[in-house]
Each structure stands twice: as C-alpha cells, then as structure tokens.
C-alpha cells in the first residue's frame, strides 16, 4: 500500500457499497466488486471532471436493481438474444427473458454478479486492482452458460489516465462462445461549468446494422445519414438525435475509439476501446443531454442466431484452455 495520499489503492465504501479506490495524482477511480465489478467512477479531481455517470447516494438502490446505465458495466453475453435462446456448436442455450417489451434476453449475467477482488496495490508506475468472476458447476451462471471459465478485469491508474484489461479464460474441456461488451456511460457534460451543447464526438464506426422492431439485426446494413457521417469524421453533438444504434467497427490510424470534445474546456476525452472489439453500440437515453453510452462490443447483437460468417459478426470460439483478451484506455488530451 502507498504511504502518500497521491498514489493509493484502498478499500472504502462508495455510498455504502463495498469499493476499491485507486488514486494517482489528480486521477481517482472506484470499482464495485459486488455489483458486477462496475468501474463506477473515473475523475480528474484537479479539474472536477466526472467522466462516468455515477449514481448519487439516494440512487444506489435503483442502481443496484439495474446496474447497466452507470459506470462501466461488463456485459457477458452482451445485448439482446431472440426469445432468450440460441444454438451454438451443437448445444442449445436458454436465457431468461428479461426484456418483456421485445421478448428477448438482455445483457447477460456478469454485470449483476459478485466478483472477487484478487489483488490491489501500488507500484512505481501505477495503482491497480484485479477482479475475477469464476464460473463452474457450482455457480448460478453455469445453468445458463454451462462452461467452466473465468472473467478477469484489471484496472490501473497512472499519469496518463485509466487502463482497463479484460480477459476470458476457458478452463473447461470443450469450446465455448466468447461474447462480451462494456455498457460504458460517459457524462456529457463531464466538466462542471460546461453544458451538453459544448460537446461533440467522433467514433470509428463503419456500417450501420438494420434492426427489427424487436431490436434484433436483420443481417442487412442501412445507409449512413449525413449526421452519422459526421460521427465518423468531423464530429457532432452526442444528442443530435435519440440513438439506440449498432455499427460495425472501422479502425482509423490503427485504433478503435470514441473521442468526446468539450469546446469550452478545450479538452478531449479519448476512449480507445481496442481493435479486438468488432462492433459499436451507441445509446443516449433518448437524447437526454446528460450522458451517452458508446459501447464497445465483440459480437453482433444476437450473433449466434444471425446467418453470417462468424468473423463478420465477431462470434468468437474459445477453445479449451483458450484466452481472449483486450486492453482499453480512457485519457484526456488538449483539443
């Protein structure tokens, strides 16, 4: 443990919930191991920036009942699955239908599960925490995903910002589907004296998937609007329209990222999600002008039920003993 206040890793509650806190100079972050390992806060205290949507103390009960729209929830498997069912590799999977309006299963099981804290501390270069979710025959998740596997998250803070590393390790003796995403909730505004109108963003989107009335992909693409072209290039306000849209990833300059610029503060928040994620989902809570969710996603929505090549829809087969991993970053640069 650190002996200075500037560089620390320690356990302390977040509005009454068990949390591990990281500090490094002006940066601060908190993760909630018993609420899906949700990275619930990432802040620059020197500027009073709050980059992620955090629940207030009186919102904690509602947050824990639905922990998908604050912080950085882990979705495994992510997004919607038609009738809560799919077949993969000769095996039938059945999930509870938890979105009655569409008749689908939504967002998997990891974001509500209790994770273990494996380690936390401070080195010469960072403060860090490691969390894991180990599933085997004794775990509640096993009846829906009958595989032995471990999800592991490592968060670290240093002078460059926040680093996230995620891995999925298949510890069983048969192949398993690897489907994962993060429902990252970004504040806009994140600066206390700015308004939503001060913000523009870009994302490395490619094609837009056509979605059915049940919010499931048809397998076809839609033409991008002029506003969506601006999302790819010059930038546009994140609340230009109500969005619940799904896109392929088209990396630029070797990176897959969302950039959110505050024109008043003249700073840009960079969310470099990593090129291992093949899809972007974006949701802005009916253009609320408070927060939006640029969601890096490995697989297409409902991927096992979509008749397209696995490589096109990010449907990854994890062989016995196999590991899938990806690193992402959140950091700030001058605009």
DOFI-447885 format. One record per residue (C-alpha): residue in three letters; y, z, x; residue number from 0. Coordinates in nm, 4 decimals. Example, Ala and Ser with C-alpha at 12.3 -4.5 7.8 and 13.67 -1.06 7.14 Angstrom:
BEGIN
resn|yy|zz|xx|resi
ALA|-0.4500|0.7800|1.2300|0;
SER|-0.1060|0.7140|1.3670|1;
//
This chain:
BEGIN
resn|yy|zz|xx|resi
UNK|0.0000|0.0000|0.0000|0;
UNK|0.3537|-0.0720|0.1131|1;
UNK|0.5834|0.2074|0.2252|2;
UNK|0.9048|0.0224|0.1369|3;
UNK|1.0382|-0.0469|-0.2111|4;
UNK|1.0981|-0.4158|-0.1362|5;
UNK|0.7334|-0.5116|-0.0800|6;
UNK|0.4867|-0.3383|-0.3076|7;
UNK|0.1700|-0.3690|-0.5160|8;
UNK|0.1010|-0.0780|-0.7503|9;
UNK|-0.0378|0.0255|-1.0881|10;
UNK|0.2150|0.1223|-1.3536|11;
UNK|0.2312|0.0596|-1.7249|12;
UNK|0.4135|-0.2292|-1.8916|13;
UNK|0.5422|-0.0971|-2.2275|14;
UNK|0.2466|0.1404|-2.2350|15;
UNK|-0.0128|-0.1196|-2.1312|16;
UNK|-0.2054|-0.0898|-1.8032|17;
UNK|-0.0476|-0.3253|-1.5480|18;
UNK|-0.0485|-0.4138|-1.1804|19;
UNK|0.3012|-0.4798|-1.0458|20;
UNK|0.3938|-0.6911|-0.7445|21;
UNK|0.7290|-0.6819|-0.5660|22;
UNK|0.8631|-0.8851|-0.2762|23;
UNK|1.2342|-0.8610|-0.2023|24;
UNK|1.4160|-0.9855|-0.5157|25;
UNK|1.0983|-1.1011|-0.6915|26;
UNK|0.8859|-0.8957|-0.9281|27;
UNK|0.5746|-0.9750|-1.1328|28;
UNK|0.3341|-0.7846|-1.3579|29;
UNK|-0.0177|-0.8679|-1.4775|30;
UNK|-0.2126|-0.7057|-1.7626|31;
UNK|-0.5833|-0.6835|-1.6725|32;
UNK|-0.6947|-0.5544|-2.0122|33;
UNK|-0.5075|-0.8270|-2.2046|34;
UNK|-0.6684|-1.1368|-2.0573|35;
UNK|-0.5238|-1.0958|-1.7061|36;
UNK|-0.1977|-1.2235|-1.8525|37;
UNK|0.0781|-1.2552|-1.5900|38;
UNK|0.3304|-1.1137|-1.8329|39;
UNK|0.6426|-1.1061|-1.6126|40;
UNK|0.7915|-1.3043|-1.3252|41;
UNK|1.1504|-1.2091|-1.2440|42;
UNK|1.4254|-1.2576|-0.9887|43;
UNK|1.5979|-0.9201|-1.0095|44;
UNK|1.8863|-1.0242|-0.7826|45;
UNK|1.9981|-1.2754|-1.0472|46;
UNK|1.8483|-1.1029|-1.3526|47;
UNK|1.6346|-1.4105|-1.4200|48;
UNK|1.3338|-1.3645|-1.6503|49;
UNK|1.1273|-1.6797|-1.6082|50;
UNK|0.8454|-1.5942|-1.8507|51;
UNK|0.8608|-1.4881|-2.2134|52;
UNK|0.7905|-1.1142|-2.2181|53;
UNK|0.7161|-0.9024|-2.5245|54;
UNK|0.9585|-0.6204|-2.5953|55;
UNK|0.8216|-0.2690|-2.6315|56;
UNK|0.8224|-0.2888|-3.0122|57;
UNK|0.6403|-0.6246|-2.9954|58;
UNK|0.3400|-0.5012|-2.7961|59;
UNK|0.1082|-0.4558|-3.0958|60;
UNK|0.1794|-0.8098|-3.2169|61;
UNK|0.1436|-0.9443|-2.8630|62;
UNK|-0.1975|-0.7834|-2.8129|63;
UNK|-0.3115|-0.9174|-3.1510|64;
UNK|-0.2083|-1.2698|-3.0467|65;
UNK|-0.1590|-1.2818|-2.6674|66;
UNK|-0.1262|-1.6596|-2.6427|67;
UNK|0.2508|-1.7124|-2.6506|68;
UNK|0.3842|-1.4726|-2.3854|69;
UNK|0.3489|-1.4795|-2.0078|70;
UNK|0.0685|-1.6916|-1.8605|71;
UNK|-0.2449|-1.6610|-2.0772|72;
UNK|-0.5737|-1.8027|-1.9437|73;
UNK|-0.7439|-2.0364|-2.1913|74;
UNK|-1.1187|-2.0849|-2.1392|75;
UNK|-1.2101|-2.3158|-2.3014|76;
UNK|-0.8600|-2.4352|-2.3957|77;
UNK|-0.7119|-2.5703|-2.7128|78;
UNK|-0.8989|-2.6978|-3.0182|79;
UNK|-1.2659|-2.7798|-3.0825|80;
UNK|-1.3608|-2.9610|-3.4027|81;
UNK|-1.5335|-2.7274|-3.6504|82;
UNK|-1.5819|-2.4910|-3.3548|83;
UNK|-1.8775|-2.6997|-3.2379|84;
UNK|-1.9775|-2.9424|-2.9664|85;
UNK|-2.2833|-3.0636|-2.7797|86;
UNK|-2.2863|-3.0897|-2.4029|87;
UNK|-2.5690|-3.1675|-2.1627|88;
UNK|-2.8265|-3.1347|-2.4411|89;
UNK|-2.7066|-2.7904|-2.5524|90;
UNK|-2.5257|-2.7035|-2.8770|91;
UNK|-2.2279|-2.4676|-2.8648|92;
UNK|-2.0778|-2.2902|-3.1666|93;
UNK|-1.7461|-2.1014|-3.1582|94;
UNK|-1.5789|-1.9047|-3.4396|95;
UNK|-1.3253|-2.0981|-3.6458|96;
UNK|-1.0072|-1.9007|-3.5768|97;
UNK|-0.7518|-2.1579|-3.6958|98;
UNK|-0.8170|-2.1918|-4.0704|99;
UNK|-0.5363|-2.4455|-4.1198|100;
UNK|-0.7261|-2.7035|-3.9120|101;
UNK|-1.0819|-2.5742|-3.9388|102;
UNK|-1.1037|-2.5617|-3.5599|103;
UNK|-1.1694|-2.3106|-3.2865|104;
UNK|-0.8573|-2.2470|-3.0775|105;
UNK|-0.8126|-2.1280|-2.7154|106;
UNK|-1.1433|-1.9714|-2.6193|107;
UNK|-1.2098|-1.6147|-2.5141|108;
UNK|-1.0581|-1.5343|-2.1732|109;
UNK|-0.7014|-1.4601|-2.2901|110;
UNK|-0.8153|-1.1683|-2.5079|111;
UNK|-1.0872|-1.0326|-2.2746|112;
UNK|-1.0709|-0.7289|-2.0483|113;
UNK|-1.0621|-0.8352|-1.6815|114;
UNK|-1.1480|-0.6249|-1.3775|115;
UNK|-0.8966|-0.5518|-1.1025|116;
UNK|-1.0848|-0.6349|-0.7814|117;
UNK|-0.8064|-0.5687|-0.5337|118;
UNK|-0.4314|-0.5394|-0.4891|119;
UNK|-0.2094|-0.4670|-0.1935|120;
UNK|0.0490|-0.5892|0.0551|121;
UNK|0.0071|-0.7918|0.3746|122;
UNK|0.2637|-0.9106|0.6260|123;
UNK|0.3199|-1.2235|0.4186|124;
UNK|0.2758|-1.1298|0.0516|125;
UNK|0.1977|-0.8763|-0.2193|126;
UNK|-0.1081|-0.9727|-0.4233|127;
UNK|-0.3587|-0.8837|-0.6938|128;
UNK|-0.7087|-1.0221|-0.7596|129;
UNK|-0.8662|-1.0060|-1.1074|130;
UNK|-1.2010|-1.1261|-1.2384|131;
UNK|-1.3924|-1.1862|-1.5599|132;
UNK|-1.7692|-1.1838|-1.5022|133;
UNK|-1.9842|-1.3154|-1.7861|134;
UNK|-2.3604|-1.2646|-1.8068|135;
UNK|-2.6192|-1.1944|-2.0768|136;
UNK|-2.4631|-0.8521|-2.1453|137;
UNK|-2.1106|-0.9834|-2.2073|138;
UNK|-1.9757|-1.0608|-2.5565|139;
UNK|-1.8614|-1.4070|-2.4439|140;
UNK|-2.2178|-1.5042|-2.3454|141;
UNK|-2.3256|-1.5617|-2.7068|142;
UNK|-2.0695|-1.8424|-2.7315|143;
UNK|-2.0870|-1.9658|-2.3704|144;
UNK|-2.4455|-1.8872|-2.2642|145;
UNK|-2.3878|-1.9209|-1.8900|146;
UNK|-2.3519|-1.6747|-1.6047|147;
UNK|-2.0131|-1.7332|-1.4441|148;
UNK|-1.7059|-1.5600|-1.3033|149;
UNK|-1.3422|-1.6485|-1.3576|150;
UNK|-1.1219|-1.5165|-1.0791|151;
UNK|-0.7417|-1.5072|-1.0608|152;
UNK|-0.5301|-1.4253|-0.7591|153;
UNK|-0.1541|-1.3818|-0.7951|154;
UNK|0.0733|-1.3368|-0.4957|155;
UNK|0.4476|-1.2913|-0.4425|156;
UNK|0.6491|-1.3694|-0.1317|157;
UNK|0.9926|-1.5042|-0.0444|158;
UNK|0.9039|-1.8458|-0.1921|159;
UNK|0.8116|-1.7135|-0.5373|160;
UNK|0.4820|-1.6811|-0.7250|161;
UNK|0.1447|-1.8252|-0.6237|162;
UNK|-0.1491|-1.8484|-0.8638|163;
UNK|-0.5039|-1.9320|-0.7551|164;
UNK|-0.7801|-1.9684|-1.0148|165;
UNK|-1.1499|-2.0311|-0.9639|166;
UNK|-1.4550|-2.0740|-1.1865|167;
UNK|-1.7896|-1.9951|-1.0203|168;
UNK|-2.1121|-2.0972|-1.1952|169;
UNK|-2.3539|-1.8208|-1.0995|170;
UNK|-2.6344|-1.9393|-1.3284|171;
UNK|-2.9253|-2.1734|-1.2694|172;
UNK|-2.8103|-2.4565|-1.4964|173;
UNK|-2.4968|-2.6699|-1.5213|174;
UNK|-2.2055|-2.5539|-1.7362|175;
UNK|-1.8928|-2.7217|-1.8775|176;
UNK|-1.5725|-2.6173|-1.6993|177;
UNK|-1.2748|-2.6329|-1.9357|178;
UNK|-0.9608|-2.4325|-1.8571|179;
UNK|-0.5833|-2.4240|-1.9101|180;
UNK|-0.2807|-2.1944|-1.8959|181;
UNK|-0.0535|-2.1486|-2.2001|182;
UNK|0.2487|-2.0760|-1.9790|183;
UNK|0.5512|-1.9556|-2.1809|184;
UNK|0.8765|-2.0393|-1.9985|185;
UNK|1.2069|-1.8904|-2.1077|186;
UNK|1.4892|-2.1376|-2.1677|187;
UNK|1.7312|-1.9816|-2.1047|188;
UNK|1.5895|-1.7693|-1.8223|189;
UNK|1.9360|-1.6696|-1.6984|190;
UNK|2.1254|-1.4018|-1.8973|191;
UNK|2.4560|-1.5896|-1.9216|192;
UNK|2.3122|-1.9332|-1.9999|193;
UNK|2.2182|-2.0907|-2.3318|194;
UNK|1.9354|-2.3272|-2.4227|195;
UNK|2.1864|-2.6132|-2.4192|196;
UNK|2.2354|-2.5627|-2.0429|197;
UNK|1.8749|-2.6702|-1.9743|198;
UNK|1.6965|-2.9970|-1.9025|199;
UNK|1.3434|-3.0525|-1.7832|200;
UNK|1.1080|-3.3161|-1.6471|201;
UNK|0.7273|-3.3276|-1.6463|202;
UNK|0.4777|-3.5515|-1.4697|203;
UNK|0.3381|-3.6923|-1.7933|204;
UNK|0.1615|-4.0255|-1.8231|205;
UNK|0.0356|-4.1435|-2.1627|206;
UNK|0.0674|-3.9567|-2.4923|207;
UNK|-0.2554|-3.8949|-2.6815|208;
UNK|-0.2583|-3.9785|-3.0515|209;
UNK|-0.3558|-3.6713|-3.2562|210;
UNK|-0.5125|-3.6493|-3.6015|211;
UNK|-0.3911|-3.4306|-3.8889|212;
UNK|-0.6291|-3.1634|-3.7524|213;
UNK|-0.4505|-3.1818|-3.4148|214;
UNK|-0.7517|-3.3466|-3.2510|215;
UNK|-0.7219|-3.6548|-3.0269|216;
UNK|-0.8288|-3.9872|-3.1736|217;
UNK|-0.9039|-4.1285|-2.8282|218;
UNK|-0.6076|-4.3638|-2.8505|219;
UNK|-0.2649|-4.3496|-2.6882|220;
UNK|0.0775|-4.3693|-2.8535|221;
UNK|0.3801|-4.5470|-2.7099|222;
UNK|0.6264|-4.3079|-2.5478|223;
UNK|0.9644|-4.2693|-2.7159|224;
UNK|1.2868|-4.3033|-2.5185|225;
UNK|1.3121|-3.9228|-2.5158|226;
UNK|0.9618|-3.8952|-2.3718|227;
UNK|1.0529|-4.1496|-2.1062|228;
UNK|1.3428|-3.9183|-2.0200|229;
UNK|1.0930|-3.6318|-1.9911|230;
UNK|0.9221|-3.8380|-1.7196|231;
UNK|1.2349|-3.9459|-1.5344|232;
UNK|1.5949|-3.8316|-1.5809|233;
UNK|1.5306|-3.5156|-1.7834|234;
UNK|1.6018|-3.3967|-2.1363|235;
UNK|1.6580|-3.0684|-2.3168|236;
UNK|1.3240|-2.8916|-2.3846|237;
UNK|1.4212|-2.8538|-2.7508|238;
UNK|1.5170|-3.2156|-2.8198|239;
UNK|1.2538|-3.2183|-3.0941|240;
UNK|0.9751|-2.9989|-3.2255|241;
UNK|0.6867|-3.0644|-2.9856|242;
UNK|0.3144|-2.9977|-3.0026|243;
UNK|0.2215|-3.2960|-2.7863|244;
UNK|-0.0608|-3.3839|-2.5495|245;
UNK|-0.0279|-3.6136|-2.2472|246;
UNK|-0.2238|-3.7343|-1.9503|247;
UNK|-0.1016|-3.6272|-1.6081|248;
UNK|0.0641|-3.8826|-1.3825|249;
UNK|0.1411|-3.7138|-1.0486|250;
UNK|0.4568|-3.8094|-0.8636|251;
UNK|0.5123|-3.7654|-0.4930|252;
UNK|0.1686|-3.6077|-0.4734|253;
UNK|0.2491|-3.3309|-0.7213|254;
UNK|0.1880|-3.2432|-1.0842|255;
UNK|0.4831|-3.0367|-1.2004|256;
UNK|0.7395|-2.9340|-1.4582|257;
UNK|1.1000|-2.8869|-1.3398|258;
UNK|1.3450|-2.6892|-1.5535|259;
UNK|1.7104|-2.7070|-1.4501|260;
UNK|1.9871|-2.4685|-1.5522|261;
UNK|2.3082|-2.6719|-1.5147|262;
UNK|2.5261|-2.3623|-1.5441|263;
UNK|2.3461|-2.1669|-1.2713|264;
UNK|2.2742|-2.4860|-1.0750|265;
UNK|1.9128|-2.3879|-1.0102|266;
UNK|1.5774|-2.5478|-1.0909|267;
UNK|1.2566|-2.3639|-1.1714|268;
UNK|0.9628|-2.5646|-1.0364|269;
UNK|0.6196|-2.5202|-1.1947|270;
UNK|0.3850|-2.7018|-0.9570|271;
UNK|0.0607|-2.6800|-1.1535|272;
UNK|-0.1567|-2.8747|-0.9103|273;
UNK|-0.3216|-3.2148|-0.9441|274;
UNK|-0.6575|-3.0617|-1.0415|275;
UNK|-0.5209|-3.0375|-1.3955|276;
UNK|-0.5530|-3.3767|-1.5657|277;
UNK|-0.3659|-3.3105|-1.8920|278;
UNK|-0.0352|-3.1609|-2.0062|279;
UNK|0.0096|-2.9951|-2.3425|280;
UNK|0.3654|-2.9055|-2.4405|281;
UNK|0.4655|-2.6815|-2.7301|282;
UNK|0.8147|-2.5489|-2.8025|283;
UNK|0.7657|-2.3262|-3.1085|284;
UNK|0.9413|-2.5642|-3.3484|285;
UNK|1.2277|-2.6221|-3.1012|286;
UNK|1.3128|-2.2514|-3.1092|287;
UNK|1.5730|-2.2738|-2.8284|288;
UNK|1.4199|-1.9617|-2.6759|289;
UNK|1.1034|-2.0640|-2.4884|290;
UNK|0.8608|-2.3513|-2.4485|291;
UNK|0.5078|-2.3867|-2.3152|292;
UNK|0.4302|-2.6546|-2.0552|293;
UNK|0.0522|-2.6083|-2.0433|294;
UNK|-0.1483|-2.7492|-1.7519|295;
UNK|-0.4911|-2.8315|-1.8878|296;
UNK|-0.8031|-2.9509|-1.7085|297;
UNK|-0.9630|-3.1191|-2.0068|298;
UNK|-0.8537|-3.3158|-2.3105|299;
UNK|-0.8430|-3.1261|-2.6390|300;
UNK|-1.1911|-3.1316|-2.7995|301;
UNK|-1.3181|-3.3132|-2.4910|302;
UNK|-1.6971|-3.2850|-2.5478|303;
UNK|-1.6531|-3.4454|-2.8919|304;
UNK|-1.4463|-3.7389|-2.7617|305;
UNK|-1.6356|-4.0568|-2.6753|306;
UNK|-1.4580|-4.1379|-2.3499|307;
UNK|-1.5702|-4.1142|-1.9851|308;
UNK|-1.5723|-3.7579|-1.8530|309;
UNK|-1.3392|-3.8429|-1.5637|310;
UNK|-1.0788|-3.9809|-1.8057|311;
UNK|-1.0714|-3.6672|-2.0195|312;
UNK|-1.1158|-3.4037|-1.7484|313;
UNK|-1.4571|-3.2880|-1.8715|314;
UNK|-1.5909|-3.1236|-1.5555|315;
UNK|-1.9578|-3.0420|-1.4994|316;
UNK|-2.0006|-2.7350|-1.2817|317;
UNK|-2.3421|-2.7411|-1.1193|318;
UNK|-2.5397|-2.4220|-1.0451|319;
UNK|-2.3572|-2.2374|-0.7680|320;
UNK|-2.0592|-2.4692|-0.8043|321;
UNK|-1.6947|-2.3591|-0.7829|322;
UNK|-1.3903|-2.5239|-0.9407|323;
UNK|-1.0546|-2.4025|-0.8152|324;
UNK|-0.6851|-2.4844|-0.8256|325;
UNK|-0.3614|-2.3356|-0.6931|326;
UNK|-0.0266|-2.3424|-0.8736|327;
UNK|0.3236|-2.2221|-0.7889|328;
UNK|0.6402|-2.1112|-0.9656|329;
UNK|0.9502|-2.1172|-0.7483|330;
UNK|1.3244|-2.1799|-0.7586|331;
UNK|1.5338|-2.4363|-0.5721|332;
UNK|1.9007|-2.5338|-0.5884|333;
UNK|1.9629|-2.8039|-0.8480|334;
//
